[in-house]
Each structure stands twice: as structure tokens, then as C-alpha cells.
Amino acid sequence: MAHLTLVQGDITRQSVDAIVNAANSSLLGGGGVDGAIHRRGGPEILADCRKLRAGHYGRGLATGRAVATTAGLLDARWVIHTVGPVWSSGEDRSDLLASCYRESLTIAAGLGARTVAFPAISTGIYGWPMDDGARIAVRTAREAAAAPVEEVRFVLFDAAAYGAFETALGAAS
């Protein structure tokens, strides 16, 4: 089982094998974590994403799915892009959110990644409640992380997100 760790900080500053990007379906950059990863990672990431769009992902990446590209200038080997669901009070989309973590970890393992850094997927502009997002992330990472992944690192932007993940990690122990 992989070791789960928490860090408050900037995901683009992490030294890991793979950084997970909370991407939008276009794969062509955006705001929040997605924009930060594209800006710091440089044009190589966007070039790889454009190749994906020109090929198998012509319509974009579906919600809950994941795909890897180069990490460009980031201190990582790969960026794993995943599209989180928009939160809805009228429809349970928690399986799609769990799928983001599960699919990303499957891709990471296939690439041979030992360390993987995740943001709090869907908890920003997509409106997922932080406590619930943390619970789903921690539970899914515990269940889905497989060799060779040794560390799943949740990189949380602020103290409130860190607190929510700390609570979820404690509850899952």
C-alpha cells in the first residue's frame, strides 16, 4: 500500500515522478491548477496536449478519465491530466470524482511512477465541497494505489484544504 502524505503548497513546485493536473476536457490549459501547471511546465506540455487532441482525444478528455504527457519544465517526469466532475446537488457524481484518482493512479503505475502528487480535484471552480472531495480522494487513493507507486502526495493550496484532507486521512486510518 502506498504511503499517503499531505503538503500545503504549490503543486508545480513538487519534486515527484508524476504531477496530476485537474484539467478541463479540452486539455489545452485553463485556470487554477491547470493554468499553473501549463505556465510553469512550459510549452512542451501544451504541445503534447495538442498532439492528443489531434489523435485519439479529438473531442477532448472525458470526465473521470486520465492521460499522461511530458512534464516539460516541472520537476517531474510526467503530468497526468484528469477531468473532474462539476459538483451537483441534484446528481451524485462521486463515482466520477473517484475515477479521476483511480485512473490517474493506474496510469502512474503503468508509467513506473513511484511518487505522485495530486491537487484536490474538482474542489475549486467545479464547486465540489472540500470535506467530501477530501474523503473521496483519500479513500480512493488508499484503495487504488498499486506498485510501483510508493507515495501519494496530496498538495493542498491553503490551510482549509489541508485541514479537510487531514481530517479525511485521520478518519480513514
N, C-alpha and C positions, 0 to 999 in steps of 0.2 A: 504494500500500500504506500502511496506517495505521501510525503510529509506536506501538510498544508500550513502555509505561513501568511502573515499579514504584514503589509508595509503601507504606511501613509506617505504618499509622494506622487511623483510624476512617472507614469509607466514608460515614457520614452527615455528615461534615464536608467532603466533597469539593465543589468548585465545578465542575460539569460539566453538559453538556446532559442526560445520562441516567445514572441510577444503576441498576445491575442488582441486584435483590433475589433472594437464594436463598430462595425462598418454599416453603411447603408447598402441597399441592394444593388446600386449602380457600380459599386466597388471603385468609384472614381474620386473618393475623398469627400469630406463634408465638414461638419463642425465637431466640437467636443473632442473626444479621444481620437476619432477618425481623422479629423483635421490635424491634430497634434502629431500623430504618427506619420502622416503623409508629409507634413512640413519638416519634421526633424529627420525623417528617413530619407528624404530627398527624392529626386525624380525617378530613381530606379524602381521604387515601389509602384508609382503610378504607371510606369511603362509596363511592368508585369501585369498590373490590373487591366490595362488596355488590351494586352495580349489575351487575357482570359475572356474579356468581353468580345473580342473578335473571334473567339473559338467557341468552346462548349458553353460559356456563360453569356451568350449573346443577349439574353433577356435580363441579365443580372443574376445575382445570387439569391436564392430563395430564403425566406425566414427560417431560422433554425439550422441552416446548413453552414459549412465552413470550407475554406480553401486557403492554401498557402502560397505566399510569394517570397521573394527575397526580402531582406530587412534593410537593404540599402545602407545608409549611414548609421543606423541604430546599432547598439552594442548587443546584437542578437544575430542569429543565422537566418531566422525566418520570421515573417509576420503571418499569423493565421487570422484571416478575415472571417468574421461570423456576423450574421444579421439577426439581431434580437427582435423580438416582437414588441409592438406598441402595446402598452398596458390597456386593458379594457375592464371596466367594472361589470359589463354585461356578458362577458365571454371569458372562460378560463383558458388562458394561453400559456399556462405554466409548463406544459409539455414542450412547447416551442422554446421557451427560455432554457429549460434543462437540456434540450437538444443542442443548443449553442455550445454549452460547456462539454457535453458528451462528444459531439462531432469534433470540436477543437482538440480535445484530448486524444481522440482516435487518430487524427491527422498528426499531432505532435509525436505520438508513439511510432507511427509509421515512418516519420522522418528521422527517428532516433533521438529526439529531444529528451534531455534529462531534466531541464528546468523550463517551466512555462509560467509566464506572467499574464494574469487576467485583470481586466478592469471589471467594474460592477456593471455587467451588460444590461442594457435597457433601463437603467435607473436614472438616466439623465433626461434628455429631451423626450425620450419614449415613455416617460412617466411611470415606470414600474416602481411601486413602493419599496424603499430601500430595505426595510426589515424582511419583507417577503423575498425580494431579489437575493439578499444575502443567504437566507435559508435555503433557497433552491440551488444557489451556486455551491455552497458548502456541501450539501447533501449529494449533489450530482458529482462533484469532484471526488468525494470520498468513494462513491460507487464506481466511477468510470475511469479513474486514473489507473493506468497499467504500465508495466515495464515497457520501455526503459525510463519512463517518467518517474523521477525521484522526488521532485518538489513542484508543487502547485502554489504559486505565489499570487495572492490577491493584492493588487496595488490600488489603494483607495485614495481618492483625491483629497478628502477632508476628514476632519475628526468625526463628524456624524456618520459617514460611511464606514470608517474604521470601527466605530463603536457598534454599528449594526452587524458587521462581519465578526467582530469579537464575540458578540452575544450568540450569533449563529454557530460559531465554532465551539463555544463552550457548551451549547445545548446539544450539539452533535457528538460530544465526547462521551 
